[in-house]
């Protein structure tokens, strides 16, 4: 759980404590997803995700398909230059949808994962990844595939970014 301080109490002279993250492990079954894919510059990811999630929601709605969970983004790999990660963004669905234009079937893999919850704006998610990396290395594990983020709350509902909640999920072995 992150330590949150109301933005009104923060100014340039106050040093906030580092967030504290609880890492949980669990086994997740494989789940089908409906996604759009792109190579996205890190500075553009947030804006691209907003559009990608809206696109998938619209396509699913038009096809009469319901999402079975909140929006997510899965970070597949970096390109050779390392500056445009491949990202797929969308929703879990009950059954594979095939192709509906740019929206395609993908899936989240089965396996053991480490999970932590980040509370705050997406720009500070690096702290959650650092906590997961430290936990994995401290327990002698390594990542076993692409990680993903599940956006439990975000700006779509008008909440203050300090109150956003994101689960960061890393498969390991």
FIKEKE-252133 format. One record per residue (C-alpha): x, y, z; residue in three letters; residue number from 0. Coordinates in steps of 0.001 Angstrom, whole numbers. Example, Ala and Ser with C-alpha at 12.3 -4.5 7.8 and 13.67 -1.06 7.14 Angstrom:
! residues 2
{r {12300, -4500, 7800}, "ala", 0}
{r {13670, -1060, 7140}, "ser", 1}
! end
This chain:
! residues 173
{r {0, 0, 0}, "unk", 0}
{r {1356, 3409, -897}, "unk", 1}
{r {1498, 6207, 1612}, "unk", 2}
{r {-642, 9053, 285}, "unk", 3}
{r {-416, 12681, 1254}, "unk", 4}
{r {-3099, 15084, 22}, "unk", 5}
{r {-1727, 17290, -2742}, "unk", 6}
{r {-2730, 20388, -760}, "unk", 7}
{r {-136, 19469, 1879}, "unk", 8}
{r {2721, 19063, -581}, "unk", 9}
{r {5050, 21849, -1624}, "unk", 10}
{r {8584, 22033, -3000}, "unk", 11}
{r {10121, 22070, 489}, "unk", 12}
{r {8545, 18822, 1719}, "unk", 13}
{r {10220, 15482, 1036}, "unk", 14}
{r {7594, 12729, 911}, "unk", 15}
{r {8440, 9251, 2179}, "unk", 16}
{r {8914, 6575, -465}, "unk", 17}
{r {5755, 4521, -1069}, "unk", 18}
{r {5591, 1160, 654}, "unk", 19}
{r {4466, -1698, -1568}, "unk", 20}
{r {3118, -5037, -451}, "unk", 21}
{r {4007, -7783, -2941}, "unk", 22}
{r {1578, -10683, -3182}, "unk", 23}
{r {1936, -13850, -5202}, "unk", 24}
{r {-799, -15817, -6875}, "unk", 25}
{r {-1453, -18242, -9663}, "unk", 26}
{r {-3578, -16819, -12480}, "unk", 27}
{r {-5373, -18927, -15102}, "unk", 28}
{r {-5074, -18008, -18774}, "unk", 29}
{r {-7681, -15447, -19853}, "unk", 30}
{r {-8722, -14299, -23331}, "unk", 31}
{r {-8505, -10597, -24035}, "unk", 32}
{r {-9614, -8140, -26711}, "unk", 33}
{r {-6846, -5647, -27475}, "unk", 34}
{r {-5324, -3171, -29857}, "unk", 35}
{r {-1551, -3226, -30361}, "unk", 36}
{r {988, -559, -31155}, "unk", 37}
{r {4580, 488, -30709}, "unk", 38}
{r {4371, 3554, -28508}, "unk", 39}
{r {6986, 6008, -27291}, "unk", 40}
{r {7072, 6067, -23482}, "unk", 41}
{r {6075, 9742, -23375}, "unk", 42}
{r {2937, 8923, -25397}, "unk", 43}
{r {1784, 5774, -23579}, "unk", 44}
{r {-779, 7431, -21295}, "unk", 45}
{r {-2529, 9264, -24145}, "unk", 46}
{r {-2400, 6200, -26381}, "unk", 47}
{r {-3906, 4017, -23625}, "unk", 48}
{r {-6877, 6362, -23215}, "unk", 49}
{r {-7641, 6117, -26946}, "unk", 50}
{r {-6929, 2372, -27113}, "unk", 51}
{r {-9211, 1510, -24203}, "unk", 52}
{r {-11994, 3669, -25667}, "unk", 53}
{r {-11580, 1975, -29059}, "unk", 54}
{r {-11783, -1519, -27557}, "unk", 55}
{r {-14785, -558, -25377}, "unk", 56}
{r {-16614, 805, -28430}, "unk", 57}
{r {-15884, -2276, -30548}, "unk", 58}
{r {-16905, -4670, -27778}, "unk", 59}
{r {-20096, -2728, -27152}, "unk", 60}
{r {-20937, -2731, -30863}, "unk", 61}
{r {-20384, -6497, -31002}, "unk", 62}
{r {-22465, -7132, -27877}, "unk", 63}
{r {-19457, -8456, -25959}, "unk", 64}
{r {-18949, -7583, -22291}, "unk", 65}
{r {-15575, -7022, -20676}, "unk", 66}
{r {-14937, -9288, -17689}, "unk", 67}
{r {-12529, -6968, -15902}, "unk", 68}
{r {-11044, -3484, -15806}, "unk", 69}
{r {-8826, -2094, -18571}, "unk", 70}
{r {-5234, -3284, -18743}, "unk", 71}
{r {-2052, -2766, -20735}, "unk", 72}
{r {537, -5450, -21399}, "unk", 73}
{r {4052, -4411, -22318}, "unk", 74}
{r {5305, -7039, -24754}, "unk", 75}
{r {8864, -6038, -25670}, "unk", 76}
{r {11067, -3169, -26637}, "unk", 77}
{r {11957, -2603, -30258}, "unk", 78}
{r {15584, -2916, -31330}, "unk", 79}
{r {16223, 763, -30688}, "unk", 80}
{r {14661, 411, -27244}, "unk", 81}
{r {12575, 3571, -27451}, "unk", 82}
{r {9171, 2232, -28592}, "unk", 83}
{r {7809, -599, -26464}, "unk", 84}
{r {5137, -2800, -28017}, "unk", 85}
{r {1976, -2440, -25998}, "unk", 86}
{r {-1366, -4155, -26157}, "unk", 87}
{r {-4267, -2535, -24364}, "unk", 88}
{r {-7783, -3723, -23822}, "unk", 89}
{r {-10041, -5819, -21641}, "unk", 90}
{r {-10454, -9400, -20515}, "unk", 91}
{r {-13395, -11113, -22218}, "unk", 92}
{r {-15204, -14402, -21580}, "unk", 93}
{r {-14387, -15872, -25009}, "unk", 94}
{r {-11992, -15053, -27836}, "unk", 95}
{r {-13502, -12515, -30257}, "unk", 96}
{r {-11335, -13103, -33330}, "unk", 97}
{r {-10690, -9885, -35267}, "unk", 98}
{r {-12994, -6898, -35201}, "unk", 99}
{r {-11035, -4357, -37234}, "unk", 100}
{r {-7999, -3255, -35221}, "unk", 101}
{r {-9308, -5051, -32125}, "unk", 102}
{r {-8002, -8608, -31948}, "unk", 103}
{r {-7939, -11583, -29611}, "unk", 104}
{r {-4962, -11961, -27348}, "unk", 105}
{r {-4610, -13349, -23861}, "unk", 106}
{r {-3086, -13052, -20461}, "unk", 107}
{r {-1016, -16142, -19690}, "unk", 108}
{r {-1493, -18702, -16949}, "unk", 109}
{r {1188, -18771, -14320}, "unk", 110}
{r {2563, -17543, -11049}, "unk", 111}
{r {2775, -13782, -10744}, "unk", 112}
{r {3959, -11158, -8293}, "unk", 113}
{r {1467, -8335, -7822}, "unk", 114}
{r {1627, -4980, -6112}, "unk", 115}
{r {-850, -2132, -5988}, "unk", 116}
{r {275, 1382, -6862}, "unk", 117}
{r {-1727, 4303, -5542}, "unk", 118}
{r {-1108, 7550, -7371}, "unk", 119}
{r {-546, 8908, -10856}, "unk", 120}
{r {758, 6662, -13589}, "unk", 121}
{r {3877, 8816, -13904}, "unk", 122}
{r {5095, 7373, -10584}, "unk", 123}
{r {4565, 3674, -11443}, "unk", 124}
{r {8346, 3179, -11605}, "unk", 125}
{r {8352, 2868, -7801}, "unk", 126}
{r {6001, -141, -8003}, "unk", 127}
{r {8224, -1781, -10618}, "unk", 128}
{r {11287, -1164, -8449}, "unk", 129}
{r {9526, -2827, -5505}, "unk", 130}
{r {8626, -5856, -7646}, "unk", 131}
{r {12151, -6089, -9085}, "unk", 132}
{r {13589, -5971, -5562}, "unk", 133}
{r {11173, -8640, -4338}, "unk", 134}
{r {11931, -10937, -7288}, "unk", 135}
{r {15709, -10645, -6954}, "unk", 136}
{r {15507, -10908, -3159}, "unk", 137}
{r {13699, -14239, -3505}, "unk", 138}
{r {15900, -15572, -6320}, "unk", 139}
{r {13280, -15269, -9058}, "unk", 140}
{r {13398, -13744, -12525}, "unk", 141}
{r {10668, -12348, -14768}, "unk", 142}
{r {9044, -15048, -16886}, "unk", 143}
{r {7303, -13021, -19553}, "unk", 144}
{r {5822, -9611, -20258}, "unk", 145}
{r {4351, -7667, -17362}, "unk", 146}
{r {1011, -5860, -17351}, "unk", 147}
{r {-863, -3147, -15520}, "unk", 148}
{r {-4534, -3303, -14512}, "unk", 149}
{r {-6145, 126, -14137}, "unk", 150}
{r {-8582, -189, -11245}, "unk", 151}
{r {-9202, 3562, -11287}, "unk", 152}
{r {-7888, 6315, -13521}, "unk", 153}
{r {-8816, 9709, -14905}, "unk", 154}
{r {-11916, 8520, -16774}, "unk", 155}
{r {-13984, 8842, -13612}, "unk", 156}
{r {-12701, 12306, -12720}, "unk", 157}
{r {-10759, 11173, -9654}, "unk", 158}
{r {-7681, 12992, -8493}, "unk", 159}
{r {-4538, 11229, -9849}, "unk", 160}
{r {-3291, 10848, -6270}, "unk", 161}
{r {-6216, 8440, -5735}, "unk", 162}
{r {-5710, 6283, -8845}, "unk", 163}
{r {-5106, 2566, -8193}, "unk", 164}
{r {-3137, 352, -10549}, "unk", 165}
{r {-2131, -3288, -10042}, "unk", 166}
{r {1274, -4092, -11527}, "unk", 167}
{r {1625, -7775, -12395}, "unk", 168}
{r {4877, -9577, -13224}, "unk", 169}
{r {5020, -13292, -14159}, "unk", 170}
{r {8031, -14985, -12586}, "unk", 171}
{r {9808, -18288, -12304}, "unk", 172}
! end
